[in-house]
Amino acid sequence: MKRTVSRLLVALLMMTMVMALVSCGGSKSEYVGTWHATEISAYGVTMSPEDAGMEFTMEIKDDGTITATTNGEDDGAGTWEETDSGINISDDTGETIDGTLEDGVLTINLYGVEIKMEKE
């Protein structure tokens, strides 16, 4: 009888813990948010997006989707997932892009162009 009561208490405790975790919604990834390009490097030249005459923004959403805009125009969409080494982005063409986050700066390499971004 004691053993049955103990098992019941353990089961109730586990259910309470699961419900508490579910109601909290878990933790949001540090990648989720709107990111703006702050530095662009290609072929040994580094400049600000303003100097390059462009504005590049990515919105990384909690539902695993991502959208990008260049100069205010839609630049495509895709999906993302967090990896051991950073983030992996798959665009709507099937191209994959890896990114790393260090000291609040997200760095992606897009077709040989390194783009550093900061969260809004």
N, C-alpha and C positions, 0 to 999 in steps of 0.2 A: 504494500500500500504506500509506504514511504517513497519507494522508488517511482511509482506511478505519479505521485504528487510532484516529485522532483522533476521528472520528465515534462510534466505539464507546465511547471513554472519555467523551465528552460525554453520550451516551445513558445510560451507567451512572451518571454523576454526577447527571443529572437524576432518574433513577429513585430513587437514594439519597435525594435531597432530598425527593421526593414521599413516600417511605415515612417519612422522619423527621417530616414535617408531619402525616401521617395518624396516626402512632403517638402524637404529642403530643395529638391530639384537638382541636387548634385552641384559640383563646381563648374563654372563656365571657363572655357579655355582662354588662356591669355591671348590667343590669336584672334578671338572674336572681337569685331569692331571695325571701324573705318580707318583705313591707313592711307596716308598721303606721301607721295614720293618727295624726298628731301635732297637726294643726291643721285646723279646718274654718271656711270663710268663706262667708257667704251674705248678700245684701242689706245689706252694710256691717257685718255683725256677725262677729267672729272669736272662736272659742272652741276649747278642747281637746275631743277626743272624750268625755273623762270628764265635762266640764261639760254636754255635749249628751246624756249618758246612753247613749253608744254606744261600741262598739269595732268598727273596720273594718280588715280585713286582706286583702291580696292576695298570692297565691303565684304568682310568675312563674317558669315552668319552662323548662328548657333545650330541651325538645322543642317549644316554640312554643305551649304551652297556658298558660292562666291560670285560677285559681279565686279566688273572693272569698267572704269570710264577714263577716257583720254580727252582732255580739253572739253569736258562736259558732255561728250558724246559716248553712247554705249559702246564698249569695246569688247563685249563678250561676257559669257558666264561659264560656270563650271562647278566643280565640287572640290572639297578639300578634306584632308584628314591629318591629324597630328601623328607624327612618327617619333621614334626614339631620338632622331637627330634634328627634328624641327617640324616642318610642315610640307605636305605634298599637295600640289594643286594640279587638277586635271581640267583643262579647258574644254569647251564644247567641240573642239576639233580632235580631241584625244591626246593632245600634247600634254606632257607632264612637266611641271616646274617645281623644283625643290627650293625651300626657303629655310633660313635659320634666324633665330631671334637671340640677340645679345644686347644687354643693357638697354632694352626698350626699342631697339632698332631691328626691324625685319628686313633681311637682305634676300633678294631673289635674283636669279640670273635668267634673263629672258632673251633668248637668241643671241647670247654673247654680250649682252648689255647688263651690267650689274646695277640694280636699283635698290637704294636704301630708302626705307619707309618708316614713318613714325605714326603712332596711333593718335587719332583725334581726341 
